[in-house]
Amino acid sequence: MPARLAIRKCIHFTRLAAFLILIFCTEFSFSQLSLDTASTPKELAIMLLGTNSNLTLKDVRCHGAKQSIGKFTTPSTKIMSKGFILSTGNVFDAKGPYVVKDFGTQTSKLVDADLAKLAAGTTYDAVIFEIYFIPLSDSISFNYFFASNEYPEYVDKGVNDVFGFFLYDDETNIKKNLAVFGSSDLPITVNNINDLRNSEYYIENMLWNGSNIQKFKNDKDAEELSATFNFSGMTTLLHAGSKVIPNRKYHLKIAIADVGDRIYDSAVFLEAGSFKSSEAITLDTSIKVVQSVLNKAEITALLNKDTLMSKVLNIEFLLNSSELKGDNSLKILGQVQQVLKQNPEIKLKVYGHTDNTGDSTYNKKLSLNRAETVAAFLFSKGIEKTRVSCFGLGDTKPIASNNTEEGKAKNRRVEFVFYKSK
């Protein structure tokens, strides 16, 4: 029997044994990761854009092994419910439960110079997905996470699996990598995000076996990850974005590769419907961010200098609702209404934001509903509807880490951008 076939049979029986152990010993139910490679590259790109992306799709190109790219769905995982996956191995090997460590599949011999430069090593089994598009607003963004079977034993061992999101301005041929984190522009690799380095972005997966039964009882999130994804570690949900020039031609090169050897696989998961173009909150460098409603000096500056002013005000809502909470929120909105009433030249944009708890599509809807609640209050007090516009950005524009409750609280906010009408 060929060695690889023997390994696959061993994995099959190990998974079956793990499943039977937990079925007979526990009352667990778990989500299934569904995968297929039948979609065309264009179909995958359309799924990534979703509806109302504010992007014009021009072309899609794909390079690498067919079994290394596909779409996925899972009914309940908190990280991501559907999207498409690029893997350095076979995408079907990503399906949980996570029962065997250190497993991978060799696919193509494709290499990539951009990735080799990022990882400072030789690349193997590369897969490349390119989307050619025209943004209609001044920023683009999308959500993703990275997973690998190089974790945790092979950190700093010369097998620094890597991926990149290379954004090309097709008019200037300038490119930059969007697969970075923090303020240092570090590329996202096994060596840069792990249990020892930048660990706030790292999630260790637990083996799906009998010894972890008690741990799963006490940690449902860990149970779900182990049941869903066959990787030993992964990043948290991450966000990529960039300022762009509206109506200019760009293309996004999404690429991933093994580094150092071809033994163990890594993958990047991109969230369906998350790739879009929108108006950036930081509209220009003249925006002044303050924490209270406009005072007389600020109003004068706003009217005389055509300055934009962004304010994060303490507007509270009921949990998981767009219903206003507390007299203080009504008091603040009353002050906003007075500013608009007394200064008819001033207009307002209201941006709703959430933390990353829950599905991103739901978060965007909730954030828009909250912005619209604010606008409805102002309309009820006599402010013309033409002077207030609403935007729901969901969890796409965090101002703090979503890995702590304090950070999540900061990200659940309503931002008011005051500006002078032309």
C-alpha positions as CSV (number, residue, x, y, z in Angstrom):
1,M,0.0,0.0,0.0
2,P,1.5,3.4,-1.0
3,A,2.6,5.5,2.1
4,R,0.2,8.3,1.4
5,L,-2.8,6.0,1.0
6,A,-1.9,4.3,4.3
7,I,-1.7,7.7,6.0
8,R,-5.2,8.6,4.7
9,K,-6.7,5.3,5.8
10,C,-5.1,5.9,9.3
11,I,-6.6,9.4,9.5
12,H,-10.0,8.0,8.4
13,F,-10.0,5.4,11.2
14,T,-8.6,7.9,13.7
15,R,-11.4,10.3,13.0
16,L,-14.0,7.6,13.2
17,A,-12.6,6.5,16.5
18,A,-12.6,10.0,17.9
19,F,-16.2,10.5,16.7
20,L,-17.4,7.3,18.4
21,I,-15.6,8.2,21.6
22,L,-17.4,11.5,21.9
23,I,-20.7,10.2,20.7
24,F,-20.8,7.5,23.3
25,C,-19.2,9.4,26.2
26,T,-20.8,12.9,25.7
27,E,-23.8,14.7,24.5
28,F,-21.8,17.0,22.1
29,S,-23.2,18.2,18.8
30,F,-20.8,20.0,16.4
31,S,-20.9,21.9,13.2
32,Q,-19.7,20.4,10.0
33,L,-17.3,22.2,7.6
34,S,-18.7,21.7,4.1
35,L,-16.2,22.1,1.3
36,D,-16.2,21.8,-2.5
37,T,-13.9,22.7,-5.4
38,A,-16.6,22.8,-8.1
39,S,-17.0,26.6,-8.2
40,T,-15.3,28.6,-10.9
41,P,-12.8,31.4,-9.9
42,K,-15.4,34.0,-11.0
43,E,-18.1,32.4,-8.8
44,L,-15.8,32.5,-5.8
45,A,-15.0,36.2,-6.5
46,I,-18.7,37.0,-6.7
47,M,-19.2,35.2,-3.4
48,L,-16.4,37.2,-1.8
49,L,-18.0,40.5,-3.0
50,G,-21.5,39.5,-2.1
51,T,-24.3,42.1,-2.7
52,N,-23.8,45.9,-2.4
53,S,-20.0,45.6,-2.6
54,N,-19.6,49.0,-4.3
55,L,-17.0,47.3,-6.5
56,T,-17.0,46.6,-10.3
57,L,-15.6,43.2,-11.0
58,K,-13.5,43.2,-14.2
59,D,-11.6,39.8,-14.3
60,V,-10.6,36.9,-12.1
61,R,-7.5,34.7,-12.5
62,C,-6.4,31.6,-10.6
63,H,-3.1,29.7,-10.5
64,G,-2.2,26.5,-8.7
65,A,-3.7,23.1,-8.0
66,K,-7.5,22.8,-8.4
67,Q,-7.8,21.0,-5.1
68,S,-6.2,23.9,-3.3
69,I,-9.0,26.3,-3.7
70,G,-12.7,26.0,-2.9
71,K,-15.7,27.3,-1.0
72,F,-16.8,26.4,2.5
73,T,-19.8,26.7,4.8
74,T,-20.3,25.9,8.4
75,P,-23.6,26.5,10.3
76,S,-22.4,27.7,13.7
77,T,-18.7,28.6,14.0
78,K,-18.2,32.0,15.5
79,I,-15.1,32.7,13.4
80,M,-16.7,32.6,10.0
81,S,-19.8,31.0,8.6
82,K,-19.0,30.8,4.9
83,G,-16.5,32.0,2.3
84,F,-13.7,30.5,0.3
85,I,-10.4,28.8,1.2
86,L,-6.9,28.7,-0.3
87,S,-4.7,25.9,0.9
88,T,-1.2,24.8,0.3
89,G,-2.6,21.3,0.3
90,N,-6.0,19.7,-0.4
91,V,-8.9,21.9,0.9
92,F,-10.8,18.8,2.0
93,D,-8.1,18.1,4.6
94,A,-9.2,21.3,6.4
95,K,-12.4,19.5,7.5
96,G,-12.6,18.7,11.2
97,P,-12.6,17.2,13.6
98,Y,-8.9,17.9,14.4
99,V,-7.7,14.4,15.2
100,V,-4.2,14.0,13.6
101,K,-1.3,16.4,14.1
102,D,1.4,17.1,11.5
103,F,-0.5,16.2,8.4
104,G,-0.3,17.7,4.9
105,T,-0.6,17.1,1.1
106,Q,1.8,18.1,-1.6
107,T,0.0,19.8,-4.5
108,S,1.6,21.9,-7.2
109,K,5.2,23.0,-7.6
110,L,4.2,26.6,-8.1
111,V,6.4,29.1,-6.3
112,D,5.8,32.8,-5.7
113,A,8.5,35.5,-5.5
114,D,6.4,37.9,-3.5
115,L,5.7,35.3,-0.8
116,A,9.3,34.1,-0.8
117,K,10.4,37.7,0.0
118,L,7.9,38.0,2.9
119,A,8.9,34.7,4.5
120,A,12.7,35.0,3.6
121,G,12.6,31.4,2.4
122,T,11.9,29.1,-0.6
123,T,8.2,28.6,-1.3
124,Y,6.3,25.5,-2.4
125,D,2.7,24.5,-3.3
126,A,1.7,28.1,-3.9
127,V,-1.9,28.9,-5.0
128,I,-2.7,32.4,-6.3
129,F,-6.1,34.1,-6.8
130,E,-6.3,37.5,-8.5
131,I,-9.3,39.8,-8.6
132,Y,-9.3,42.7,-11.0
133,F,-11.8,45.4,-9.9
134,I,-12.7,49.1,-9.8
135,P,-13.6,50.6,-6.4
136,L,-16.4,53.1,-6.4
137,S,-15.5,54.7,-3.0
138,D,-12.2,55.6,-1.3
139,S,-11.5,52.5,0.7
140,I,-11.6,48.7,0.4
141,S,-11.8,46.0,3.1
142,F,-12.4,42.3,3.8
143,N,-12.2,39.8,6.6
144,Y,-10.1,36.6,6.9
145,F,-8.2,34.2,9.1
146,F,-5.1,32.1,8.7
147,A,-4.7,28.5,9.9
148,S,-1.7,26.1,9.8
149,N,-0.5,22.7,10.8
150,E,3.0,24.1,11.4
151,Y,1.6,25.3,14.8
152,P,3.0,25.2,17.4
153,E,6.0,22.9,17.1
154,Y,7.5,24.4,14.0
155,V,7.6,28.1,14.9
156,D,11.1,29.5,14.1
157,K,12.1,26.2,12.6
158,G,12.6,27.4,9.0
159,V,9.1,26.4,7.7
160,N,7.5,29.8,8.0
161,D,4.3,29.3,6.0
162,V,3.1,32.6,4.6
163,F,0.4,34.3,2.7
164,G,-0.2,37.8,1.3
165,F,-2.9,40.1,0.0
166,F,-1.0,42.2,-2.6
167,L,-3.0,45.2,-3.8
168,Y,-1.8,46.6,-7.1
169,D,-2.6,50.0,-8.5
170,D,-2.8,49.0,-12.2
171,E,-2.2,52.6,-13.3
172,T,1.0,53.2,-11.3
173,N,2.0,49.5,-10.8
174,I,2.6,50.3,-7.1
175,K,1.8,47.4,-4.8
176,K,1.5,46.8,-1.1
177,N,0.7,43.9,1.1
178,L,-2.5,44.1,3.1
179,A,-1.9,40.9,5.1
180,V,-0.3,42.7,8.0
181,F,-1.2,43.4,11.5
182,G,-0.5,46.1,14.2
183,S,1.2,49.3,13.4
184,S,4.5,47.7,12.4
185,D,3.2,46.2,9.1
186,L,4.5,42.7,10.0
187,P,3.4,40.1,7.5
188,I,1.1,37.4,8.9
189,T,3.2,34.2,9.1
190,V,3.6,31.2,11.4
191,N,6.6,32.9,12.9
192,N,5.0,36.2,13.5
193,I,1.7,35.1,15.1
194,N,1.8,32.1,17.5
195,D,1.5,31.2,21.1
196,L,4.7,33.0,22.0
197,R,4.7,36.0,19.7
198,N,1.6,38.3,19.2
199,S,-0.4,35.7,21.0
200,E,-3.5,38.0,21.2
201,Y,-4.1,37.1,17.5
202,Y,-3.5,33.3,18.0
203,I,-5.9,30.5,18.8
204,E,-4.5,27.0,19.6
205,N,-6.7,24.2,18.5
206,M,-7.4,21.2,20.8
207,L,-7.2,17.6,19.5
208,W,-10.6,16.0,19.2
209,N,-10.1,13.0,21.5
210,G,-11.3,11.4,24.7
211,S,-8.8,13.1,26.9
212,N,-10.3,16.5,26.1
213,I,-13.9,15.6,26.9
214,Q,-14.0,17.5,30.2
215,K,-12.2,20.5,28.6
216,F,-14.8,20.6,25.9
217,K,-17.6,20.6,28.4
218,N,-16.2,23.7,30.0
219,D,-15.2,25.5,26.8
220,K,-17.8,25.3,24.0
221,D,-15.8,27.6,21.7
222,A,-12.8,25.2,21.9
223,E,-15.1,22.3,21.2
224,E,-16.5,23.9,18.1
225,L,-13.1,24.9,16.7
226,S,-11.8,21.4,17.2
227,A,-14.8,19.8,15.6
228,T,-14.8,22.1,12.6
229,F,-11.2,22.7,11.6
230,N,-8.4,20.2,11.1
231,F,-5.6,22.6,11.9
232,S,-3.4,22.8,15.0
233,G,-3.6,26.6,15.3
234,M,-5.1,29.6,13.6
235,T,-5.4,33.4,13.9
236,T,-8.3,35.3,15.2
237,L,-10.6,36.9,12.6
238,L,-8.6,39.6,11.0
239,H,-9.4,42.6,8.9
240,A,-7.6,43.9,5.8
241,G,-8.1,47.3,4.2
242,S,-6.6,50.1,2.3
243,K,-7.4,53.6,1.0
244,V,-7.9,53.6,-2.8
245,I,-8.8,56.1,-5.5
246,P,-12.4,55.7,-6.7
247,N,-12.9,54.6,-10.3
248,R,-9.2,53.5,-10.7
249,K,-8.2,50.0,-11.9
250,Y,-6.8,47.8,-9.2
251,H,-6.2,44.1,-8.7
252,L,-5.8,42.1,-5.5
253,K,-3.4,39.1,-5.6
254,I,-4.3,36.6,-2.8
255,A,-1.5,34.1,-2.4
256,I,-0.4,31.4,0.0
257,A,2.5,28.9,0.0
258,D,4.4,26.4,2.1
259,V,7.9,27.6,3.1
260,G,11.0,25.5,3.8
261,D,9.3,22.2,3.0
262,R,6.1,20.7,1.5
263,I,5.0,18.5,4.4
264,Y,2.4,20.4,6.5
265,D,-0.4,22.5,5.2
266,S,-1.6,26.0,5.9
267,A,-4.7,27.8,4.6
268,V,-6.4,31.2,4.5
269,F,-10.1,31.6,4.8
270,L,-11.8,34.7,3.3
271,E,-15.3,35.7,4.5
272,A,-18.1,35.7,1.9
273,G,-19.6,39.1,1.3
274,S,-16.9,41.0,3.2
275,F,-14.9,42.4,0.2
276,K,-16.3,45.8,-0.5
277,S,-15.5,49.4,-1.2
278,S,-16.9,52.1,1.2
279,E,-16.3,55.6,2.3
280,A,-13.5,55.7,4.9
281,I,-14.4,57.3,8.2
282,T,-11.2,59.3,8.2
283,L,-12.3,61.3,5.2
284,D,-9.3,63.6,5.2
285,T,-6.5,64.9,7.5
286,S,-8.6,67.9,8.5
287,I,-11.0,65.8,10.6
288,K,-10.8,66.7,14.2
289,V,-11.8,64.0,16.7
290,V,-13.3,65.1,20.0
291,Q,-15.4,63.5,22.7
292,S,-18.2,66.0,23.4
293,V,-20.9,67.7,21.4
294,L,-19.7,70.7,19.3
295,N,-19.0,73.9,21.3
296,K,-19.1,77.4,19.8
297,A,-15.4,77.5,18.8
298,E,-15.7,74.2,17.0
299,I,-18.8,75.3,15.2
300,T,-17.0,78.5,14.1
301,A,-14.0,76.4,12.8
302,L,-16.4,74.0,11.1
303,L,-18.3,76.8,9.3
304,N,-15.3,79.1,8.5
305,K,-12.7,76.5,7.5
306,D,-14.9,73.8,6.0
307,T,-13.4,71.4,8.6
308,L,-14.8,67.9,9.2
309,M,-15.3,66.9,12.8
310,S,-15.7,63.4,13.9
311,K,-17.1,62.7,17.4
312,V,-17.6,59.4,19.2
313,L,-20.5,60.1,21.7
314,N,-21.7,57.9,24.5
315,I,-24.9,56.7,22.9
316,E,-26.1,53.4,24.5
317,F,-28.4,50.7,23.2
318,L,-30.1,47.7,24.7
319,L,-28.1,44.5,24.3
320,N,-28.3,43.1,20.8
321,S,-30.8,45.8,19.9
322,S,-31.1,49.2,18.2
323,E,-33.4,50.6,21.0
324,L,-31.9,53.5,22.8
325,K,-30.9,53.0,26.5
326,G,-30.8,55.6,29.3
327,D,-31.6,59.2,29.7
328,N,-28.0,60.2,29.0
329,S,-28.2,59.0,25.4
330,L,-31.4,61.1,24.9
331,K,-29.6,64.1,26.5
332,I,-26.7,63.8,24.1
333,L,-28.9,63.4,21.1
334,G,-30.8,66.5,22.2
335,Q,-27.6,68.5,22.2
336,V,-26.8,67.2,18.6
337,Q,-30.3,68.2,17.5
338,Q,-29.7,71.7,18.9
339,V,-26.4,72.1,17.0
340,L,-28.1,71.1,13.8
341,K,-31.2,73.3,14.5
342,Q,-29.1,76.4,15.3
343,N,-26.7,75.9,12.4
344,P,-28.6,75.0,9.2
345,E,-25.4,74.9,7.1
346,I,-24.1,71.9,9.1
347,K,-24.9,68.3,7.9
348,L,-24.3,65.1,9.7
349,K,-23.2,61.5,8.8
350,V,-23.9,58.9,11.4
351,Y,-21.7,55.7,11.5
352,G,-22.8,52.7,13.5
353,H,-20.1,50.2,14.7
354,T,-20.1,46.9,16.6
355,D,-17.5,44.6,18.0
356,N,-16.7,41.3,16.2
357,T,-19.1,39.1,18.3
358,G,-21.4,37.3,15.9
359,D,-21.8,37.1,12.2
360,S,-20.4,40.1,10.2
361,T,-23.6,40.4,8.1
362,Y,-25.7,40.6,11.2
363,N,-23.3,43.1,12.8
364,K,-23.5,45.4,9.7
365,K,-27.3,45.3,9.8
366,L,-27.3,46.0,13.6
367,S,-24.9,48.9,13.2
368,L,-27.0,50.4,10.5
369,N,-30.2,50.0,12.5
370,R,-28.5,51.9,15.4
371,A,-27.4,54.7,13.2
372,E,-30.9,54.9,11.8
373,T,-32.3,55.1,15.3
374,V,-30.2,58.1,16.0
375,A,-31.3,59.7,12.7
376,A,-35.0,58.9,13.5
377,F,-34.6,60.7,16.8
378,L,-33.3,63.8,15.1
379,F,-36.0,63.7,12.4
380,S,-38.6,63.5,15.2
381,K,-37.2,66.8,16.6
382,G,-37.6,68.6,13.3
383,I,-34.2,68.1,11.6
384,E,-34.7,67.7,7.8
385,K,-34.0,64.2,6.4
386,T,-31.7,65.6,3.7
387,R,-29.2,66.7,6.4
388,V,-28.5,63.3,8.0
389,S,-27.2,60.2,6.3
390,C,-26.6,56.8,8.0
391,F,-24.0,54.1,7.5
392,G,-23.6,50.7,9.1
393,L,-20.0,49.5,9.2
394,G,-20.5,46.6,11.6
395,D,-17.2,45.3,12.9
396,T,-15.0,46.4,9.9
397,K,-13.5,49.6,11.6
398,P,-12.3,48.6,15.1
399,I,-10.5,51.3,17.1
400,A,-9.3,48.8,19.8
401,S,-8.6,45.0,20.1
402,N,-11.6,42.8,20.1
403,N,-9.7,40.3,22.2
404,T,-10.7,42.0,25.5
405,E,-14.0,43.1,26.9
406,E,-12.6,46.6,27.3
407,G,-11.7,46.7,23.6
408,K,-15.0,45.3,22.5
409,A,-16.8,48.0,24.5
410,K,-14.8,50.7,22.7
411,N,-15.7,49.2,19.3
412,R,-19.4,49.3,20.1
413,R,-19.9,52.9,19.2
414,V,-21.8,55.5,17.1
415,E,-19.6,58.1,15.4
416,F,-20.9,61.5,14.3
417,V,-19.2,63.3,11.4
418,F,-20.3,67.0,11.2
419,Y,-19.5,68.9,8.0
420,K,-20.5,72.1,6.2
421,S,-22.9,71.6,3.3
422,K,-21.6,72.8,0.0
